[in-house]
């Protein structure tokens, strides 16, 4: 898998932004990706040193619109911790500066 195929998008929420100070970032990743795939992709794309990767499978939630029911899609979420001497990831830094 290519690095850009592994990392789909950053997850930018209030909870994920609180970890950015400690160099902990959250990404949505391909459902077939492993921890080693995610570690290599983050290192290649952002040119940082990855310390640890945690992965969680997130099941879709039940949603309703009037009388119609459905599910949101299943996804895989990766929490990436960087080493203390590596640089911060710019995607998350720009979001903090806009506020």
Secondary structure by P-SEA (a helix, b strand, c coil): cccccccccccccaaaaaaccccbbbbbccccccaaaaaaaaaaaccccccbbbbbbbbbbbbbcccbbbbcccbbbbbbbbcccccccaaaaaaaaac
